[in-house]
Amino acid sequence: MPHSAPLSAALRAARAAAAMLRKALADHEPLRVDHKGRHDYVTQVDRRSEELIVSLLRADCPEIGLLGEEGAGLDLEADRIWAVDPLDGTSNFIHGYPAFAVSIGLLERVVEPEETPGTAQRTGSSPARFPQVRGRQPVLGVIADVCQRRLYHAWQGGGAWVADLPDDPALPLGLATRLRVGQAPVLEEAFLATGFPIRHKDLARLYLGVFDALMPPSAGIRRGGSAALDLAYTAAGVFDGFVELQLAPWDTAAGLCLITEAGGCYAGLGGDPLVDGHLAAGNPALVAELLGRLTGRL
């Protein structure tokens, strides 16, 4: 298993962070909520979770760089970097809505940034949001579904799996079950997941175009508030496809590895999905239709 050491490190870190989040929720820990931006929140629990994850990953794999949502940026020129969301779904966590996750993905350099195919900016587009991940691909992903107590994990060439997550991170995981993406061949049969532009209200009109293209013909669209969980559920076949805009690498790196190892694929909506954050994911036939319906709307 080429990624055995990083996989063990990511599993250990995700399990420890998930246990910490569950305890904070069960203890009704008073939250200190800070605003990173309008409707963009961070709590002391987010920060503590990231500190815990960083300390464990660096102890186990000091040669791997790290990009974290709450500010951690270490060795970003390394060939491999972690992309870490210590609490994906902070608003859900704050309000007690049981849909939040820990997401740890491993990105590996495959080409030098200037050689990356398919990353030319669209005419009039803004500069790349995350140039530090250009030329990389997800090769490992671990997502802890904190409230459902499930651990999703995948590594390049090893498949995508889910196992029950014991409360005690020292106990072994439950029996792992292999994941397969949903097989809905057309949008009319597809159950989709998406997100709304909570932080980026300027994208509201753009999202209306997406909904106009996808909602009438689809079998349903849901918005849970955690892109990491949406991607994990898509890999598990709960959702047939996923579409969202303006995501960050820590939102998607783990989930995209799960998708590909579960037999699916993903594509950028006009650029590199890790760099600009616009993406569609699911089974190949459905992704092709999603791209066709959204072309010209972004």
Secondary structure as GFF3:
##gff-version 3
##sequence-region A 1 298
A	DSSP	alpha_helix	4	26	.	.	.	ID=ss1
A	DSSP	beta_strand	33	37	.	.	.	ID=ss2
A	DSSP	beta_strand	40	43	.	.	.	ID=ss3
A	DSSP	alpha_helix	44	60	.	.	.	ID=ss4
A	DSSP	beta_strand	65	68	.	.	.	ID=ss5
A	DSSP	beta_strand	73	74	.	.	.	ID=ss6
A	DSSP	beta_strand	80	88	.	.	.	ID=ss7
A	DSSP	alpha_helix	90	95	.	.	.	ID=ss8
A	DSSP	beta_strand	101	109	.	.	.	ID=ss9
A	DSSP	three_ten_helix	113	115	.	.	.	ID=ss10
A	DSSP	three_ten_helix	131	133	.	.	.	ID=ss11
A	DSSP	beta_strand	136	145	.	.	.	ID=ss12
A	DSSP	beta_strand	150	155	.	.	.	ID=ss13
A	DSSP	beta_strand	159	164	.	.	.	ID=ss14
A	DSSP	beta_strand	177	178	.	.	.	ID=ss15
A	DSSP	three_ten_helix	187	189	.	.	.	ID=ss16
A	DSSP	beta_strand	191	194	.	.	.	ID=ss17
A	DSSP	three_ten_helix	201	203	.	.	.	ID=ss18
A	DSSP	alpha_helix	204	214	.	.	.	ID=ss19
A	DSSP	beta_strand	220	222	.	.	.	ID=ss20
A	DSSP	alpha_helix	227	235	.	.	.	ID=ss21
A	DSSP	beta_strand	241	244	.	.	.	ID=ss22
A	DSSP	alpha_helix	249	261	.	.	.	ID=ss23
A	DSSP	beta_strand	265	268	.	.	.	ID=ss24
A	DSSP	alpha_helix	273	276	.	.	.	ID=ss25
A	DSSP	beta_strand	279	282	.	.	.	ID=ss26
A	DSSP	alpha_helix	284	294	.	.	.	ID=ss27
###
